[in-house]
Amino acid sequence: MDPDRPLQIPDRDLDQLLLAIGVPDRSAWKQQWLDRGVTEVGRELWAPGTSADWLWCLALPLLTLAEQGSAEGRCLIGLSALPGCGKTTLGVWLEEAARRLGLSFQVVSIDDFYLASPALDRSMAGNPWGVPRAIPGSHELELMATTLAAWKAGESVQLPCFDKALREGRGDRSGWRDCDASVLLLEGWFVGCEPLNDPDGIHQGCEHLDPPLQDGEVAYRPTVQTALGAYRPIWSLLDHLWQIQAPDLNAPSVWKRQQNETQQRQRGSGLPDDELRDFIRMVTAAIPSVSFELNSANVVFSADDRRNLKAIRLCD
């Protein structure tokens, strides 16, 4: 990433976001971050060609919000974005920047709250895509709710860790890590999503699918809807919800393939083609697209099919 590259997001969008989080002067705000040496932090963590908008329009506003929140008590921020868009890289950079800058800030993924085996296998049995995790219903919700509630109450808690490489790629819980940060970012691909109000609308949001929604997928969608409703107590704990919105539900197909190719090239590991295909199909078919229009989001970033951030919309 070149932090000096011109931004693609309009200045007026960034100004409105900064005003919403209590920053009246963009130039002074930018200079304060430059004076703290933020552009030298973790440059190698961003993928080559990542636009500077990810730093100046998303990462640093999040750290600004975190810095303000830490002065007011515990603050839980939700970040919702479809797989492959770059939210994991963002989270790694945010934690590194917070550590280097002395900010009391941590990131946790809902993926870390996956059920431990064999409960995870039981929860995923019979899904039409054959995926071993990721569908609503694959997380230990009681653990997530009690842990986040205890943390918000001021307690030091332990967050679970999940290793997707264990059990020949099916994954399993791999340990715990301490969390006593003042601000916590909870990220995930369906954070904030609500089930449909109309149970008869189970066919909604499938116009993008090729091939069309299959009988087994239609039959399984009510199971996903029921499971999704059980996440509401988690979403109610969020103090802020920010979303990176894809141009459409076909974007994860491109994003996830790009991400998988990068992992294979840089780390020598990635999903086999058939597993990647099934995972992408699950993401595009399991939840109706209307559920990703998050009514509770405070800030929505629009991304294009190349994962560039293009605009910011503030929501009431």
C-alpha positions as CSV (number, residue, x, y, z in Angstrom):
1,M,0.0,0.0,0.0
2,D,1.1,3.5,-0.8
3,P,-0.5,5.7,1.9
4,D,0.2,8.8,-0.2
5,R,-1.9,7.7,-3.2
6,P,-5.0,9.8,-4.0
7,L,-8.2,8.5,-2.4
8,Q,-11.0,7.1,-4.5
9,I,-13.6,7.9,-1.8
10,P,-14.8,11.5,-2.2
11,D,-13.5,14.0,0.3
12,R,-17.1,14.9,1.3
13,D,-17.8,11.3,2.3
14,L,-14.7,11.1,4.5
15,D,-15.5,14.5,6.0
16,Q,-19.0,13.4,6.9
17,L,-17.7,10.2,8.5
18,L,-15.1,12.1,10.5
19,L,-17.7,14.6,11.7
20,A,-19.9,11.7,12.8
21,I,-17.1,10.4,15.0
22,G,-16.2,13.8,16.4
23,V,-13.4,14.9,14.1
24,P,-14.1,18.4,12.7
25,D,-10.9,19.0,10.8
26,R,-9.7,16.3,8.4
27,S,-6.3,17.9,7.7
28,A,-5.4,18.2,11.4
29,W,-6.6,14.7,12.0
30,K,-4.5,13.3,9.2
31,Q,-1.4,15.2,10.4
32,Q,-1.8,13.9,13.9
33,W,-1.7,10.3,12.6
34,L,1.3,11.1,10.4
35,D,3.0,12.6,13.4
36,R,2.5,9.3,15.2
37,G,4.2,7.4,12.4
38,V,1.1,5.4,11.5
39,T,2.1,5.1,7.8
40,E,5.2,3.1,8.8
41,V,3.1,0.6,10.8
42,G,2.6,-2.8,9.2
43,R,3.0,-1.8,5.5
44,E,3.9,-5.4,4.7
45,L,0.6,-6.6,6.1
46,W,-1.5,-5.0,3.3
47,A,-1.7,-6.9,0.0
48,P,0.2,-5.2,-2.9
49,G,-2.0,-2.7,-4.6
50,T,-4.3,-2.1,-1.7
51,S,-5.8,1.3,-2.1
52,A,-5.0,4.0,0.5
53,D,-8.7,4.3,1.2
54,W,-8.5,1.2,3.4
55,L,-6.1,3.1,5.7
56,W,-7.4,6.6,5.7
57,C,-11.1,6.0,5.3
58,L,-11.7,2.8,7.2
59,A,-8.8,1.7,9.4
60,L,-7.9,5.0,10.9
61,P,-11.5,6.1,11.5
62,L,-12.0,2.8,13.3
63,L,-8.9,3.5,15.5
64,T,-10.2,7.0,16.1
65,L,-13.5,5.6,17.2
66,A,-11.7,3.1,19.3
67,E,-9.5,5.8,20.9
68,Q,-12.6,7.8,21.8
69,G,-14.5,4.8,23.0
70,S,-11.7,3.7,25.4
71,A,-12.1,7.0,27.2
72,E,-15.8,6.4,27.8
73,G,-15.8,2.7,28.8
74,R,-15.9,-0.6,27.0
75,C,-17.0,-0.3,23.4
76,L,-18.0,-3.2,21.0
77,I,-17.7,-2.4,17.3
78,G,-19.2,-4.8,14.7
79,L,-17.7,-5.1,11.2
80,S,-19.8,-6.9,8.7
81,A,-18.3,-7.9,5.3
82,L,-18.6,-10.8,2.9
83,P,-15.8,-13.4,2.7
84,G,-12.7,-12.4,0.7
85,C,-13.1,-8.7,0.8
86,G,-10.1,-8.1,3.1
87,K,-11.6,-7.8,6.6
88,T,-9.2,-10.4,8.1
89,T,-6.2,-8.4,6.8
90,L,-7.7,-5.2,8.1
91,G,-8.1,-6.9,11.6
92,V,-4.5,-8.0,11.6
93,W,-3.3,-4.5,10.7
94,L,-5.6,-2.9,13.3
95,E,-4.2,-5.1,16.1
96,E,-0.7,-4.4,15.1
97,A,-1.3,-0.7,14.8
98,A,-3.0,-0.6,18.2
99,R,-0.1,-2.5,19.8
100,R,2.5,-0.2,18.2
101,L,0.5,3.0,19.1
102,G,-0.4,1.9,22.6
103,L,-4.1,1.6,22.1
104,S,-6.3,-0.7,24.1
105,F,-7.9,-2.5,21.2
106,Q,-8.4,-6.0,20.0
107,V,-10.1,-7.9,17.2
108,V,-12.1,-11.1,17.4
109,S,-13.8,-13.0,14.6
110,I,-17.1,-14.8,15.0
111,D,-15.1,-17.6,13.4
112,D,-13.2,-17.9,16.7
113,F,-16.5,-18.9,18.4
114,Y,-17.1,-21.9,16.2
115,L,-18.3,-24.9,18.1
116,A,-15.6,-27.4,19.1
117,S,-15.7,-30.8,17.5
118,P,-17.7,-33.0,17.6
119,A,-20.5,-30.5,18.2
120,L,-19.4,-28.6,15.1
121,D,-19.8,-31.7,12.9
122,R,-23.3,-32.3,14.3
123,S,-24.4,-28.8,13.6
124,M,-23.2,-28.9,10.0
125,A,-24.5,-32.4,9.2
126,G,-26.9,-32.5,6.2
127,N,-26.2,-29.0,4.8
128,P,-26.6,-29.1,1.0
129,W,-23.1,-27.6,0.4
130,G,-21.2,-30.0,2.5
131,V,-19.3,-27.2,4.2
132,P,-17.8,-28.0,7.6
133,R,-18.5,-24.6,9.2
134,A,-19.4,-20.9,8.5
135,I,-23.2,-21.3,8.2
136,P,-25.3,-19.6,10.9
137,G,-25.7,-22.3,13.6
138,S,-22.0,-23.3,13.6
139,H,-21.1,-21.0,16.5
140,E,-21.2,-21.5,20.2
141,L,-23.7,-18.7,20.8
142,E,-24.0,-19.0,24.6
143,L,-20.2,-18.8,24.9
144,M,-20.1,-15.8,22.6
145,A,-23.0,-14.0,24.4
146,T,-21.7,-14.6,27.9
147,T,-18.1,-13.7,27.0
148,L,-19.0,-10.5,25.3
149,A,-21.4,-9.5,28.0
150,A,-18.8,-10.1,30.7
151,W,-16.2,-8.1,28.8
152,K,-18.6,-5.2,28.3
153,A,-19.2,-5.3,32.1
154,G,-15.5,-4.7,32.6
155,E,-14.2,-8.2,33.2
156,S,-11.1,-9.6,31.8
157,V,-12.2,-12.6,29.6
158,Q,-10.7,-15.3,27.5
159,L,-11.6,-15.4,23.8
160,P,-11.5,-18.8,22.0
161,C,-9.2,-19.4,19.1
162,F,-10.1,-21.6,16.1
163,D,-7.6,-23.2,13.8
164,K,-9.2,-24.0,10.4
165,A,-6.2,-26.2,9.4
166,L,-6.9,-28.8,12.1
167,R,-8.8,-32.1,11.4
168,E,-7.8,-32.1,7.7
169,G,-9.3,-28.7,7.1
170,R,-12.5,-29.2,9.0
171,G,-11.0,-27.1,11.8
172,D,-11.3,-27.2,15.6
173,R,-10.9,-25.0,18.7
174,S,-7.2,-24.6,19.4
175,G,-6.9,-22.6,22.6
176,W,-7.7,-19.3,24.3
177,R,-6.3,-15.8,24.6
178,D,-6.8,-13.1,27.1
179,C,-8.8,-10.0,26.4
180,D,-9.0,-6.9,28.7
181,A,-8.9,-4.3,26.0
182,S,-11.2,-1.2,26.3
183,V,-12.4,-1.6,22.7
184,L,-13.2,-4.8,20.8
185,L,-14.0,-5.3,17.1
186,L,-16.2,-8.2,16.3
187,E,-15.9,-9.1,12.6
188,G,-17.7,-11.7,10.4
189,W,-19.5,-12.2,7.1
190,F,-23.0,-12.1,8.5
191,V,-22.5,-9.9,11.6
192,G,-25.7,-7.9,12.0
193,C,-27.8,-9.9,9.6
194,E,-31.4,-10.5,10.6
195,P,-33.8,-13.3,9.5
196,L,-36.6,-12.5,7.1
197,N,-39.7,-10.9,8.6
198,D,-41.8,-12.9,6.1
199,P,-41.2,-16.6,6.3
200,D,-42.9,-17.0,3.0
201,G,-40.2,-15.0,1.3
202,I,-37.6,-17.8,1.5
203,H,-37.0,-17.5,-2.2
204,Q,-36.0,-13.9,-1.9
205,G,-32.5,-12.8,-3.0
206,C,-31.7,-15.6,-5.4
207,E,-31.7,-13.7,-8.7
208,H,-27.9,-13.6,-8.8
209,L,-27.5,-17.4,-8.6
210,D,-26.2,-19.4,-11.5
211,P,-27.3,-22.2,-11.4
212,P,-30.6,-21.2,-9.8
213,L,-31.5,-22.1,-6.2
214,Q,-31.7,-25.9,-6.0
215,D,-34.4,-27.9,-4.1
216,G,-32.0,-28.9,-1.3
217,E,-31.0,-25.3,-0.8
218,V,-34.6,-24.1,-0.7
219,A,-35.3,-26.8,1.9
220,Y,-32.3,-25.8,4.0
221,R,-32.9,-22.0,4.0
222,P,-35.5,-22.2,6.8
223,T,-32.9,-23.9,9.0
224,V,-30.5,-21.1,8.3
225,Q,-33.2,-18.5,9.0
226,T,-34.0,-20.1,12.4
227,A,-30.3,-20.2,13.3
228,L,-29.8,-16.6,12.2
229,G,-32.5,-15.4,14.6
230,A,-30.5,-16.9,17.5
231,Y,-27.7,-14.3,16.9
232,R,-29.9,-11.3,17.8
233,P,-28.7,-11.2,21.5
234,I,-25.2,-10.9,20.1
235,W,-26.0,-8.1,17.7
236,S,-27.8,-6.3,20.5
237,L,-24.5,-6.0,22.4
238,L,-22.9,-3.9,19.5
239,D,-22.3,-0.2,20.2
240,H,-21.5,0.5,16.6
241,L,-22.0,-1.5,13.3
242,W,-19.9,-0.8,10.2
243,Q,-20.4,-2.7,7.0
244,I,-18.3,-3.1,3.8
245,Q,-21.0,-3.7,1.2
246,A,-20.3,-5.8,-1.9
247,P,-21.5,-4.6,-5.3
248,D,-23.6,-7.8,-5.3
249,L,-23.6,-11.3,-3.9
250,N,-21.5,-12.6,-6.8
251,A,-18.5,-10.6,-5.5
252,P,-17.4,-13.2,-3.0
253,S,-16.9,-15.6,-5.9
254,V,-14.2,-13.3,-7.3
255,W,-12.9,-12.1,-3.9
256,K,-12.5,-15.5,-2.4
257,R,-10.9,-17.0,-5.4
258,Q,-8.4,-14.1,-5.5
259,Q,-7.7,-14.5,-1.7
260,N,-7.3,-18.3,-2.1
261,E,-4.8,-17.8,-5.0
262,T,-2.8,-15.4,-2.9
263,Q,-2.7,-17.9,0.0
264,Q,-1.6,-20.7,-2.3
265,R,1.1,-18.5,-3.8
266,Q,2.4,-16.9,-0.6
267,R,1.8,-19.7,1.9
268,G,1.6,-22.8,-0.2
269,S,-1.9,-23.6,1.3
270,G,-5.5,-22.9,0.3
271,L,-8.8,-24.6,-0.3
272,P,-9.0,-27.3,-3.1
273,D,-11.1,-26.1,-6.0
274,D,-14.1,-28.3,-5.1
275,E,-14.2,-27.1,-1.5
276,L,-13.7,-23.5,-2.6
277,R,-16.6,-23.8,-5.0
278,D,-18.9,-25.3,-2.4
279,F,-18.0,-22.6,0.1
280,I,-18.7,-19.8,-2.3
281,R,-22.0,-21.4,-3.3
282,M,-23.0,-21.5,0.4
283,V,-22.2,-17.8,0.9
284,T,-24.2,-16.8,-2.1
285,A,-27.2,-19.2,-1.5
286,A,-27.6,-19.7,2.2
287,I,-28.9,-16.3,3.2
288,P,-31.3,-14.2,1.1
289,S,-29.5,-11.1,-0.2
290,V,-32.0,-8.8,1.4
291,S,-30.6,-9.8,4.8
292,F,-27.4,-8.1,4.0
293,E,-29.1,-4.7,3.8
294,L,-28.3,-4.1,7.4
295,N,-30.9,-1.7,8.9
296,S,-28.8,-1.4,12.1
297,A,-25.6,-0.4,10.4
298,N,-24.2,3.1,11.3
299,V,-21.7,3.3,8.5
300,V,-21.7,1.5,5.1
301,F,-18.7,1.4,2.8
302,S,-19.3,0.5,-0.8
303,A,-16.7,-1.7,-2.4
304,D,-16.3,-2.6,-6.1
305,D,-15.5,-6.0,-7.5
306,R,-11.8,-5.4,-7.1
307,R,-12.2,-4.7,-3.4
308,N,-11.6,-1.0,-3.7
309,L,-13.6,1.2,-1.4
310,K,-15.6,3.7,-3.4
311,A,-18.0,5.6,-1.2
312,I,-19.2,6.0,2.4
313,R,-22.8,6.2,3.5
314,L,-23.9,7.2,7.0
315,C,-27.1,5.7,8.2
316,D,-29.6,7.0,10.8
